[in-house]
Amino acid sequence: MSVNKVILVGNLGKDPELRYTPSGTAIATFSLATTERYKDREGNKQSKTEWHNIVVWRQLAEICGKYLHKGKQIYVEGKIQNRSYDDRDGNKRYISEVVVSEMQMLGSREDNQSGGGGGYAGGQNQNQGGQSSNQEGQNQNQNNSSQQQGGGFEEPVFNPDDEIPF
């Protein structure tokens, strides 16, 4: 048995770059920064930032291209993928990237003003039962209507399929 699963919470280093393959499949790429904060032996506050290359495919890529922007905090789940390519000078380059299957926008409501801040599953999760994106769309519609009616925030409907660990 083997497992290749990555969970990251961080901030976008740049706006997503949304492209389409010749067959019309959407692909979004961007960098994500995760920062570890700690105290050193002398008690001084330190921080270390790691940069991650993120790749998102299909409908989830289009959502990222539309709603995400530089500095936005997000939660992503996916897998690590290593690949090589030839650069402009013909040198072989190697890259590690996180291929995302699920994404959750985080932060305040003001940060999510264009999208409502819902969670989105992409990749194979959409194909398993076909209910994932429909259910999330209904939850987002319920959240948007409750926010418009009362002006306040109402917690989303409980979904036992949610697997967010916090």
C-alpha positions in Angstrom: 0.0 0.0 0.0 1.2 3.5 -0.7 -0.2 7.0 -0.2 0.5 10.3 -2.0 -1.6 13.0 -0.4 -0.7 16.6 0.3 -2.7 19.1 2.4 -1.6 22.8 2.3 -3.0 26.0 3.8 -1.2 29.0 2.4 -1.4 32.2 0.4 -1.2 32.6 -3.4 2.1 34.1 -4.5 0.5 35.3 -7.8 -2.8 35.3 -9.6 -3.5 31.9 -11.2 -2.6 31.5 -14.8 -5.5 29.9 -16.6 -4.8 28.2 -19.9 -6.5 25.6 -22.1 -5.0 22.5 -23.7 -5.6 22.0 -27.5 -8.5 19.7 -26.6 -10.1 22.4 -24.5 -9.3 21.2 -21.0 -8.7 24.0 -18.5 -5.5 24.1 -16.5 -4.6 26.7 -13.8 -1.1 27.1 -12.3 0.1 29.3 -9.4 2.5 29.4 -6.5 1.4 28.9 -2.9 3.4 30.1 0.1 3.3 28.3 3.4 5.0 29.9 6.4 6.2 28.2 9.5 6.7 30.4 12.5 8.7 29.4 15.5 11.1 30.6 18.2 14.8 29.8 18.0 17.0 28.7 21.0 17.4 32.3 22.0 13.7 32.9 22.0 13.7 35.1 18.9 10.7 34.8 16.6 11.6 33.2 13.3 9.7 32.3 10.1 10.5 30.1 7.2 8.4 30.3 4.0 8.2 27.4 1.5 6.9 27.9 -2.0 4.8 25.2 -3.7 4.0 24.9 -7.4 0.3 24.2 -7.8 -1.5 22.7 -10.8 -5.3 22.5 -11.1 -7.3 20.9 -13.9 -10.7 21.1 -15.5 -13.7 22.9 -13.8 -11.7 23.5 -10.6 -9.1 25.3 -12.7 -11.7 27.6 -14.1 -13.0 28.3 -10.6 -9.5 29.1 -9.4 -8.9 31.4 -12.4 -12.2 33.3 -11.7 -12.1 33.6 -7.9 -8.5 33.4 -6.7 -6.0 36.3 -6.6 -2.5 37.0 -5.3 -2.4 37.0 -1.4 -5.7 34.9 -1.1 -5.5 32.3 1.6 -6.7 28.8 0.5 -6.8 25.2 1.6 -5.8 22.6 -1.0 -5.7 18.8 -1.1 -3.9 16.9 -3.8 -0.9 14.8 -4.7 2.8 15.4 -5.3 3.9 14.9 -8.9 7.5 15.1 -10.2 8.2 15.7 -13.9 11.0 16.9 -16.1 11.0 19.2 -19.1 13.6 20.8 -21.4 14.1 24.6 -20.9 14.6 27.1 -23.7 18.4 26.3 -23.8 17.7 22.6 -24.1 18.7 21.8 -20.5 16.7 19.2 -18.7 14.9 20.6 -15.7 13.0 18.8 -12.9 10.0 20.2 -11.1 7.8 19.0 -8.2 4.2 20.2 -8.1 1.0 19.6 -6.2 -1.8 18.5 -8.5 -4.9 19.7 -6.6 -8.1 17.6 -6.3 -9.9 19.9 -3.7 -9.8 23.6 -2.9 -11.3 25.7 -0.1 -11.2 29.5 -0.1 -10.3 30.8 3.4 -10.3 34.3 4.9 -12.9 36.9 5.7 -16.1 37.5 3.7 -14.6 40.6 2.3 -11.8 38.5 0.8 -14.5 36.3 -0.8 -16.8 39.0 -2.1 -16.8 37.7 -5.7 -17.4 34.0 -4.8 -19.0 33.4 -1.5 -16.0 31.3 -0.3 -17.3 27.8 -0.9 -15.4 24.6 -1.1 -14.8 22.9 -4.4 -13.8 19.4 -5.4 -12.2 18.7 -8.8 -10.6 15.9 -10.6 -11.9 12.4 -9.9 -14.1 13.4 -7.0 -16.5 15.0 -9.5 -16.9 11.8 -11.4 -17.8 9.7 -8.4 -21.5 9.9 -8.2 -21.8 13.3 -9.9 -23.3 14.8 -6.8 -20.3 16.7 -5.4 -20.5 19.9 -7.4 -24.3 19.9 -7.4 -24.4 19.6 -3.6 -21.8 22.3 -3.2 -23.7 24.6 -5.6 -26.9 24.1 -3.5 -25.0 24.8 -0.3 -23.5 27.9 -1.8 -26.9 29.1 -3.0 -28.4 28.5 0.5 -25.5 30.4 2.0 -25.8 33.3 -0.4 -29.6 33.6 0.1 -29.3 33.5 3.9 -26.6 36.2 3.8 -28.7 38.4 1.6 -31.9 38.0 3.6 -30.5 38.5 7.1 -27.3 40.4 6.3 -25.5 38.1 8.7 -23.6 34.9 8.3 -25.3 31.6 8.7 -23.3 28.4 9.0 -23.6 26.1 6.0 -25.7 22.9 6.1 -23.8 20.0 7.7 -22.4 17.7 5.0 -21.1 14.3 6.4 -19.0 13.9 3.3 -16.8 16.9 4.2 -13.3 15.6 5.0 -11.6 18.8 6.2 -9.5 17.9 9.2 -10.1 21.1 11.3 
